[in-house]
Amino acid sequence: MEAIGQFIPLILIFAIMYFLLIRPQQKKLKEHKAMVEGLRRGDQVVTQGGLIGKVTKVKDDDEIEVELAQGVKVRVVKSTVAQVLNKTEPAES
């Protein structure tokens, strides 16, 4: 019985760590993945490097083409998109 009493603080510490650190991080990762999968042509995005541009092409192989200025296009890995500033509305069919 005494052995179980010694493990209760360890179990409580693990539970607190899970709810304060692990769970929010997993939730944030899931939201980021959904945001990246929802990228479309015309969205204005910010990369982790701080570049702001408009998505001109979404490629299947985990990469997008972003126009930083008129005529200046760069290829960007989708997962490096930090934020979507302006979403374009989907075209109605």
C-alpha positions in Angstrom: 0.0 0.0 0.0 2.9 2.3 0.8 4.4 1.7 -2.7 1.3 3.0 -4.4 1.4 6.2 -2.3 4.9 6.9 -3.5 3.8 6.7 -7.2 0.8 9.1 -6.8 3.0 12.3 -7.0 4.7 11.0 -10.2 1.4 10.2 -11.8 0.1 13.6 -10.9 3.2 15.3 -12.3 2.8 13.4 -15.6 -0.9 14.3 -15.8 -0.1 18.0 -15.3 2.6 17.9 -17.9 0.2 16.2 -20.4 -2.5 18.8 -20.0 -0.2 21.8 -19.9 2.4 20.9 -22.5 1.8 17.9 -24.7 -2.0 18.3 -25.4 -1.8 22.0 -26.5 1.2 21.3 -28.7 -0.6 18.4 -30.4 -3.7 20.7 -30.9 -1.6 23.5 -32.4 0.1 21.0 -34.7 -3.2 19.7 -35.9 -4.5 23.2 -36.6 -1.4 24.1 -38.6 -1.7 20.9 -40.6 -5.3 21.8 -41.4 -4.3 25.3 -42.4 -1.6 24.1 -44.7 -3.9 21.5 -46.4 -6.5 24.3 -47.0 -4.1 26.6 -48.9 -5.4 27.7 -52.3 -4.4 29.9 -55.1 -4.9 33.6 -54.2 -4.4 33.2 -50.4 -2.0 35.8 -48.9 0.4 34.0 -46.6 3.3 34.7 -44.2 6.2 32.2 -44.2 8.3 31.4 -41.1 11.0 33.5 -42.6 8.8 36.5 -42.5 8.1 36.8 -46.2 4.6 37.9 -47.2 3.2 36.9 -50.6 0.3 35.6 -52.6 -0.1 31.9 -53.5 0.0 31.5 -57.3 0.2 27.7 -57.6 -0.4 24.8 -55.2 1.7 21.8 -56.1 0.9 18.3 -55.0 4.4 17.4 -53.7 4.2 19.5 -50.5 5.2 22.7 -52.1 3.6 26.0 -53.2 4.6 28.9 -55.5 4.3 32.3 -53.8 4.5 35.7 -55.6 6.4 38.1 -53.4 6.3 41.1 -55.8 5.1 41.5 -59.4 7.1 38.9 -61.4 9.0 37.6 -58.4 7.9 34.0 -57.6 9.5 31.6 -55.2 8.8 27.9 -54.4 8.0 27.4 -50.7 7.6 24.2 -48.7 4.0 24.2 -47.5 4.9 23.4 -43.9 6.9 26.6 -43.6 3.8 28.7 -44.0 3.3 30.3 -40.6 0.0 32.2 -41.1 -2.7 32.9 -43.7 -3.5 36.6 -43.8 -6.3 36.6 -46.4 -8.3 33.6 -47.5 -9.8 33.6 -51.0 -13.4 32.4 -51.3 -13.8 29.1 -53.2 -15.3 29.5 -56.7 -19.0 28.6 -56.9 -19.9 26.0 -59.4 
